[in-house]
């Protein structure tokens, strides 16, 4: 199983970015899909979750600005980030709980860097 994250980049404050994370391999089903982030010098923090039923939840700091979604046919999770702030600068990681050929496991993407700066 591999997770490929993409969509990071440099954006001005107030701007938007859309992150994607696609899971590939011998996947039978996917449970919860999460986004985490790690800012320079800080611990990794959880950002958002979407369950296999479509329920979502967010860390308070991004509520109303970020939206997590998923495309089950493509085994892909997205994070739409609007009204970005400098404090959103971080490496963003996807995290997926799934059943694959080798059994159930939790997998991490390689991270994609988001920089919010003028």
N, C-alpha and C positions, 0 to 999 in steps of 0.2 A: 504494500500500500504506500502510495506517495501523495503528499499534499503540496500543491503548487500555488503559492500566493503571488498576487500581482496587483498593480494599480497604485502603488505608492509614488511619491514624488514631492516636488517643491510647490507649495501653494501659498498665496498671500492670505493674511488674516481675513476672515469673512468668506473665503472661497470654499470650494467643494472638491471632494475626491470620492471615487468609488473603488473599494477594494474587492478583489475576488479571490476565492480559494477553491480550487478544484481537486477532488479526491479521485485517484485512479488506482486500478489494481483489481484483484479478485474480491470485490465488495458485494456482500449479500444485502446489507441494509445499514442505514445510518440513523443513529439516535440523535442526541443533542449535538449542535454545532456552536462553537464559541469563537469569539475574538478576544484576545488579550493584547496588551501593549506594555512596552518597557521603555521608559524615558531614560535619557543619559543619567547615570548615577543613581537610579532608583530601581526598586524591585518591580518585577513583572506584576501587572494588575489585570484583573478581569474587566472586560468592557461590556460584552453583550452575549446573550445566549438566545438560540432559537431551538425549540424542541422539535421532535419529529411530527408533533401535532400542530406546529406553527405558533405555539405560544412564545412570547418574547419577554426579555427583561434586560435592563441596562443599569450600569453604574450611574449614580446620580449626576455625575459631572457631565454626562453626554446625553441625558434624557432630553428629548425635544429637538436634538440636533442630529443624532445618528439614528439610522434605521438598519436593522439586520434583516436579511431575507435569505431564502434558499430556493434552489431549483433542484428538486429531487431527481428529475430525469437526467440532469447533468452532474449530479453529486457535487454541487457547487453551493457555497455560501458567499453572501455578499455583505459588505458594510458600506452603506451610503453615508458619507460624512459631510454635513453642511455646517455653515457658520463656524468654520474652523478657527481655533484660537492657537496662539503660540504654545500654550500648555498642552495641546494635543500632539505636539511633536514627540515622536517615539517610533520604535520598530513595532509593527503590528504583526501578531502571530495568529493564525487560525488553529483551532483545536477541535478535533472531531472524535466522537465516540461512535464506533461502528463495529459491525460484524463482518469479518472477512474469512478467507479460506483457512487462515490459521486460528480463528476464534475471535473473541471479542477483544478490542483494544482501544486505547486512546492515542491518537496520533497528532503530531504537531507539524505545521508548515514551517518553511525556512525563514519566514519573516520578510516584511516589506517596509521600507523606511518612509515615513511621512514627516516632512519638515514644513512647518508653518512659520513663515517669516516674510517680512517686507524687505 
